[in-house]
Each structure stands twice: as C-alpha cells, then as structure tokens.
Amino acid sequence: MDNICEMPDLSYLTPDEVYQKYKNKEIKKSVVVALLREKIINSRKIEDFERIFDLLELFDLNPEQNYYLLSFLTEQDKNEYIKEKAYKIKIRDYFERCKNSLKYSVMNETKFRVICAIYTELSKKKTEDAQKLINILERRFPDIL
C-alpha cells in the first residue's frame, strides 16, 4: 500500500492506536500524518486535540503544515474549545511567528473561553511583544482580566 489514496479506512482509531500501528510497522509515517491531520479537522473530541499535535510533532517532516493547520483552526473553527486548544499550542510553540497575527485576535476575538486561553498563554511569555498583547486584552476587558 504505497499510495495514500489506497489507504484503508482507519478513521475509527484513536490517535494512540494510530501511533501503535505505526510502531508495529503496520502503516507508514505519511499515513500516520494524514490520519492525524484528518482527525484534527474532522473530530470534535477535544481531549484528543493536544495529543494529536504531540504525535504530529514526532512524525511530521514539515512542521510548517502544523502551523498552518493551527492558524486555520484559530481563524475558522467555530468550536470555542477547539479554538482555545489551537491558540494555546500556537502561542506556546509558534509565538515569534504568530505574534503579529495575534494582535488581530486579541482585538477581535469574542469568545470568553478563547480570550482567557490567549491571555493565559501570553502571560507565560516574558517578552515585550507578549506584554503589548496582554495590555490590549486588559484594555478591552478591564473588568474581567
């Protein structure tokens, strides 16, 4: 099964089961990456979200794609739990890269859960850029933050 288009339906597997199949040499790395990315986009299981990204970091030869996937989720996903997790990972792992686009987010995000996640993650960063974004959030929500 060299062609990813010939991949059997493994969508029912949990992220850890996918990883186990890889370790047992039942599926290739490219199949694992495709399955995990598909799970992030199609699954609504919040508890799997961070685990999937942890596994993707182990396998993915191109972390750029993880960044773009996170950006897609933070900008387009309507589920506030997914957005919350995506922002946490994006700020934790890609802060230097996303700090300019975060300005738009801190000025426009409306979901309280997401705003709190952004604030919490930014608070862990001890940089001037992070502090500027925190200041914007605090001005937007003086009674909350």
HUQUI-V328033 format. One record per pair of residues at least 4 apart in sequence whose ideal C-beta (glycine too) atoms are under 6 Angstrom apart, sorted by the first residue. I is the first residue (numbers start at 0). J is the second residue. D is the distance in whole Angstrom. If there is no record, write none. Layout:
BEGIN
i = [I,I]
j = [J,J]
d = [D,D]
END
This chain:
BEGIN
i = [0,3,3,6,9,12,12,14,14,14,14,17,17,18,20,20,21,21,26,28,31,32,32,35,35,35,37,38,38,39,45,47,48,52,55,55,66,69,69,69,71,72,72,72,73,73,73,76,76,79,79,79,82,83,83,83,85,86,86,86,87,87,88,89,89,90,90,93,94,94,97,98,101,103,104,105,105,105,108,108,118,118,121,121,121,124,136,137,140]
j = [5,29,33,30,34,16,17,47,50,51,54,31,34,54,25,26,26,31,30,58,58,58,59,51,54,55,41,42,51,51,80,51,84,88,59,65,93,85,88,89,75,76,81,85,82,85,86,81,82,110,112,113,113,112,113,116,89,90,116,117,116,120,92,93,97,94,120,97,98,124,101,128,132,107,108,132,135,136,113,114,136,144,129,132,133,129,144,144,144]
d = [5,6,6,6,6,4,5,5,5,5,6,6,5,6,4,5,6,5,4,5,5,5,6,5,6,5,6,5,6,5,5,6,5,5,5,6,5,5,6,4,5,5,6,4,6,5,5,5,5,4,5,6,5,5,5,4,6,6,5,5,6,5,6,5,6,5,4,5,6,6,6,5,6,6,5,5,5,5,5,5,5,6,5,5,5,4,6,5,5]
END
